[in-house]
């Protein structure tokens, strides 16, 4: 059900096409970035206090990026469909 194929009528009526692979990649990047930062910190000669702060701050990258992505998805979902305001006829 996640990758449900759209019918031709539905695909033609949409202005934007939905690509779930793009969103899966963005989610993977959001979750892998803090893990990579924490894994790379020991290879740099950084003050131990600074490395603790960096690893603590990197744990907030995932929730912040997920929140921004959700806001972008909500704004992107408000594109106009087939029934625009200017095409409505008044019936007397």
N, CA and C atoms as a LAMMPS dump frame, in Angstrom:
ITEM: TIMESTEP
0
ITEM: NUMBER OF ATOMS
276
ITEM: BOX BOUNDS ff ff ff
-5.0000000000000000e+02 5.0000000000000000e+02
-5.0000000000000000e+02 5.0000000000000000e+02
-5.0000000000000000e+02 5.0000000000000000e+02
ITEM: ATOMS id mol type element x y z
1 1 1 N 0.809 -1.193 0
2 1 2 C 0 0 0
3 1 3 C 0.858 1.265 0
4 2 1 N 2.091 1.169 0.499
5 2 2 C 2.956 2.335 0.57
6 2 3 C 3.329 2.828 -0.819
7 3 1 N 3.612 1.932 -1.727
8 3 2 C 4.005 2.293 -3.084
9 3 3 C 2.876 1.96 -4.053
10 4 1 N 1.699 2.466 -3.769
11 4 2 C 0.534 2.162 -4.58
12 4 3 C 0.643 2.877 -5.924
13 5 1 N 0.412 2.148 -7.003
14 5 2 C 0.488 2.705 -8.341
15 5 3 C -0.76 3.534 -8.623
16 6 1 N -0.546 4.739 -9.162
17 6 2 C -1.657 5.625 -9.446
18 6 3 C -2.261 5.297 -10.802
19 7 1 N -3.549 5.518 -10.896
20 7 2 C -4.189 5.33 -12.188
21 7 3 C -3.812 6.491 -13.1
22 8 1 N -4.047 6.334 -14.385
23 8 2 C -3.65 7.353 -15.351
24 8 3 C -4.407 8.655 -15.117
25 9 1 N -5.694 8.579 -14.771
26 9 2 C -6.483 9.779 -14.526
27 9 3 C -5.954 10.553 -13.331
28 10 1 N -5.617 9.853 -12.263
29 10 2 C -5.102 10.505 -11.072
30 10 3 C -3.733 11.107 -11.336
31 11 1 N -2.883 10.393 -12.046
32 11 2 C -1.538 10.893 -12.325
33 11 3 C -1.584 12.109 -13.238
34 12 1 N -2.51 12.147 -14.177
35 12 2 C -2.606 13.291 -15.079
36 12 3 C -3.184 14.516 -14.394
37 13 1 N -4.06 14.321 -13.421
38 13 2 C -4.701 15.457 -12.779
39 13 3 C -3.801 16.128 -11.745
40 14 1 N -2.798 15.442 -11.254
41 14 2 C -1.891 16.035 -10.267
42 14 3 C -0.89 16.949 -10.944
43 15 1 N -0.622 18.079 -10.314
44 15 2 C 0.381 18.995 -10.84
45 15 3 C 1.77 18.467 -10.526
46 16 1 N 1.969 18.024 -9.307
47 16 2 C 3.252 17.482 -8.886
48 16 3 C 3.122 15.973 -8.74
49 17 1 N 4.13 15.241 -9.152
50 17 2 C 4.109 13.798 -8.939
51 17 3 C 4.832 13.487 -7.636
52 18 1 N 4.392 12.463 -6.957
53 18 2 C 4.945 12.092 -5.653
54 18 3 C 5.98 10.995 -5.84
55 19 1 N 7.183 11.227 -5.343
56 19 2 C 8.253 10.247 -5.434
57 19 3 C 8.639 9.829 -4.016
58 20 1 N 8.23 8.643 -3.555
59 20 2 C 8.53 8.239 -2.181
60 20 3 C 10.016 7.969 -1.946
61 21 1 N 10.765 7.641 -2.979
62 21 2 C 12.195 7.376 -2.817
63 21 3 C 12.915 8.636 -2.343
64 22 1 N 12.497 9.789 -2.829
65 22 2 C 13.105 11.051 -2.413
66 22 3 C 12.923 11.264 -0.911
67 23 1 N 11.721 10.99 -0.408
68 23 2 C 11.444 11.183 1.011
69 23 3 C 12.16 10.148 1.87
70 24 1 N 12.268 8.936 1.391
71 24 2 C 12.994 7.908 2.13
72 24 3 C 14.471 8.283 2.227
73 25 1 N 15.032 8.814 1.16
74 25 2 C 16.424 9.268 1.183
75 25 3 C 16.634 10.412 2.152
76 26 1 N 15.694 11.351 2.188
77 26 2 C 15.798 12.468 3.123
78 26 3 C 15.705 11.987 4.567
79 27 1 N 14.812 11.036 4.827
80 27 2 C 14.696 10.497 6.181
81 27 3 C 15.956 9.75 6.581
82 28 1 N 16.531 8.987 5.65
83 28 2 C 17.779 8.281 5.93
84 28 3 C 18.902 9.241 6.239
85 29 1 N 18.971 10.345 5.482
86 29 2 C 20.01 11.337 5.722
87 29 3 C 19.831 11.997 7.082
88 30 1 N 18.58 12.268 7.455
89 30 2 C 18.309 12.889 8.756
90 30 3 C 18.781 12.011 9.906
91 31 1 N 18.619 10.718 9.772
92 31 2 C 18.985 9.814 10.859
93 31 3 C 20.453 9.407 10.816
94 32 1 N 21.042 9.353 9.636
95 32 2 C 22.446 8.95 9.534
96 32 3 C 23.428 10.076 9.848
97 33 1 N 23.028 11.315 9.629
98 33 2 C 23.938 12.441 9.862
99 33 3 C 24.424 12.518 11.318
100 34 1 N 23.549 12.438 12.333
101 34 2 C 24.059 12.456 13.709
102 34 3 C 24.951 11.261 14.029
103 35 1 N 24.627 10.101 13.486
104 35 2 C 25.454 8.915 13.73
105 35 3 C 26.842 9.106 13.136
106 36 1 N 26.909 9.659 11.932
107 36 2 C 28.215 9.914 11.302
108 36 3 C 29.021 10.959 12.067
109 37 1 N 28.357 12.007 12.548
110 37 2 C 29.07 13.036 13.318
111 37 3 C 29.651 12.437 14.59
112 38 1 N 28.861 11.638 15.3
113 38 2 C 29.345 11.018 16.537
114 38 3 C 30.471 10.028 16.241
115 39 1 N 30.404 9.339 15.104
116 39 2 C 31.452 8.378 14.748
117 39 3 C 32.746 9.069 14.321
118 40 1 N 32.663 10.264 13.744
119 40 2 C 33.852 10.966 13.239
120 40 3 C 34.559 11.77 14.334
121 41 1 N 33.851 12.2 15.365
122 41 2 C 34.43 13.061 16.409
123 41 3 C 35.72 12.492 17.016
124 42 1 N 35.825 11.198 17.33
125 42 2 C 37.067 10.71 17.956
126 42 3 C 38.311 10.819 17.054
127 43 1 N 38.127 10.913 15.749
128 43 2 C 39.28 10.997 14.849
129 43 3 C 39.903 12.389 14.794
130 44 1 N 39.208 13.383 15.286
131 44 2 C 39.761 14.734 15.357
132 44 3 C 40.284 14.978 16.768
133 45 1 N 41.358 15.727 16.867
134 45 2 C 41.892 16.083 18.192
135 45 3 C 41.118 17.283 18.723
136 46 1 N 39.999 16.974 19.35
137 46 2 C 39.13 18.018 19.886
138 46 3 C 39.119 17.879 21.399
139 47 1 N 38.996 18.996 22.07
140 47 2 C 38.887 19.033 23.516
141 47 3 C 37.743 18.096 23.944
142 48 1 N 37.939 17.278 25.002
143 48 2 C 36.881 16.333 25.415
144 48 3 C 35.549 17.007 25.744
145 49 1 N 35.61 18.198 26.304
146 49 2 C 34.363 18.917 26.601
147 49 3 C 33.641 19.32 25.327
148 50 1 N 34.413 19.742 24.329
149 50 2 C 33.823 20.138 23.049
150 50 3 C 33.22 18.935 22.333
151 51 1 N 33.893 17.794 22.423
152 51 2 C 33.354 16.601 21.757
153 51 3 C 32.05 16.15 22.407
154 52 1 N 31.933 16.314 23.719
155 52 2 C 30.683 15.962 24.404
156 52 3 C 29.562 16.908 23.963
157 53 1 N 29.889 18.195 23.853
158 53 2 C 28.883 19.172 23.409
159 53 3 C 28.464 18.885 21.971
160 54 1 N 29.427 18.603 21.096
161 54 2 C 29.104 18.305 19.696
162 54 3 C 28.252 17.052 19.566
163 55 1 N 28.588 16.025 20.326
164 55 2 C 27.79 14.803 20.242
165 55 3 C 26.394 15.017 20.823
166 56 1 N 26.282 15.854 21.833
167 56 2 C 24.964 16.171 22.393
168 56 3 C 24.115 16.986 21.436
169 57 1 N 24.738 17.964 20.778
170 57 2 C 24.007 18.784 19.814
171 57 3 C 23.635 17.999 18.557
172 58 1 N 24.478 17.059 18.182
173 58 2 C 24.184 16.292 16.971
174 58 3 C 22.956 15.384 17.146
175 59 1 N 22.614 15.084 18.394
176 59 2 C 21.419 14.265 18.612
177 59 3 C 20.133 15.034 18.316
178 60 1 N 20.212 16.369 18.262
179 60 2 C 19.034 17.177 17.946
180 60 3 C 18.877 17.438 16.454
181 61 1 N 19.846 17.019 15.645
182 61 2 C 19.766 17.246 14.203
183 61 3 C 18.594 16.48 13.605
184 62 1 N 18.412 15.247 13.993
185 62 2 C 17.347 14.41 13.421
186 62 3 C 15.953 14.981 13.697
187 63 1 N 15.59 15.307 14.939
188 63 2 C 14.238 15.852 15.156
189 63 3 C 14.012 17.193 14.47
190 64 1 N 15.041 18.038 14.428
191 64 2 C 14.893 19.339 13.772
192 64 3 C 14.673 19.157 12.279
193 65 1 N 15.469 18.295 11.638
194 65 2 C 15.319 18.072 10.207
195 65 3 C 13.995 17.384 9.885
196 66 1 N 13.546 16.474 10.734
197 66 2 C 12.254 15.82 10.513
198 66 3 C 11.111 16.837 10.613
199 67 1 N 11.199 17.735 11.587
200 67 2 C 10.176 18.777 11.715
201 67 3 C 10.143 19.687 10.497
202 68 1 N 11.316 20.085 10.013
203 68 2 C 11.374 20.919 8.814
204 68 3 C 10.835 20.182 7.591
205 69 1 N 11.129 18.889 7.503
206 69 2 C 10.639 18.11 6.381
207 69 3 C 9.114 17.982 6.438
208 70 1 N 8.557 17.803 7.623
209 70 2 C 7.106 17.699 7.748
210 70 3 C 6.434 19.017 7.388
211 71 1 N 7.032 20.141 7.795
212 71 2 C 6.484 21.447 7.426
213 71 3 C 6.512 21.618 5.914
214 72 1 N 7.612 21.21 5.289
215 72 2 C 7.71 21.296 3.836
216 72 3 C 6.705 20.413 3.134
217 73 1 N 6.447 19.233 3.674
218 73 2 C 5.453 18.34 3.08
219 73 3 C 4.042 18.904 3.222
220 74 1 N 3.759 19.526 4.358
221 74 2 C 2.436 20.107 4.544
222 74 3 C 2.217 21.295 3.62
223 75 1 N 3.23 22.11 3.431
224 75 2 C 3.116 23.243 2.513
225 75 3 C 3.056 22.781 1.069
226 76 1 N 3.791 21.746 0.735
227 76 2 C 3.805 21.231 -0.628
228 76 3 C 2.506 20.554 -1.003
229 77 1 N 1.739 20.096 -0.039
230 77 2 C 0.485 19.416 -0.307
231 77 3 C -0.668 20.357 -0.614
232 78 1 N -0.437 21.658 -0.527
233 78 2 C -1.501 22.623 -0.757
234 78 3 C -1.513 23.156 -2.185
235 79 1 N -0.948 22.406 -3.125
236 79 2 C -0.987 22.868 -4.515
237 79 3 C -2.406 22.742 -5.048
238 80 1 N -2.707 23.549 -6.028
239 80 2 C -4.073 23.58 -6.547
240 80 3 C -4.342 22.368 -7.415
241 81 1 N -5.511 21.844 -7.276
242 81 2 C -5.909 20.679 -8.041
243 81 3 C -6.65 21.076 -9.315
244 82 1 N -7.522 20.221 -9.753
245 82 2 C -8.236 20.44 -11.003
246 82 3 C -9.369 21.457 -10.851
247 83 1 N -9.84 21.668 -9.657
248 83 2 C -10.985 22.554 -9.43
249 83 3 C -10.511 23.893 -8.889
250 84 1 N -10.156 24.776 -9.767
251 84 2 C -9.682 26.095 -9.352
252 84 3 C -10.87 27.017 -9.134
253 85 1 N -10.637 28.059 -8.375
254 85 2 C -11.685 29.024 -8.073
255 85 3 C -12.171 29.723 -9.338
256 86 1 N -11.28 30.014 -10.262
257 86 2 C -11.64 30.792 -11.445
258 86 3 C -12.466 29.988 -12.446
259 87 1 N -12.489 28.659 -12.348
260 87 2 C -13.234 27.843 -13.297
261 87 3 C -14.652 27.524 -12.855
262 88 1 N -15.054 27.969 -11.676
263 88 2 C -16.386 27.649 -11.176
264 88 3 C -17.423 28.52 -11.876
265 89 1 N -18.529 27.889 -12.233
266 89 2 C -19.638 28.609 -12.863
267 89 3 C -20.748 28.789 -11.85
268 90 1 N -21.422 29.928 -11.938
269 90 2 C -22.558 30.165 -11.062
270 90 3 C -23.821 29.72 -11.785
271 91 1 N -24.625 28.937 -11.111
272 91 2 C -25.88 28.462 -11.686
273 91 3 C -27.014 29.271 -11.086
274 92 1 N -27.787 29.89 -11.948
275 92 2 C -28.891 30.742 -11.473
276 92 3 C -30.2 30.003 -11.513
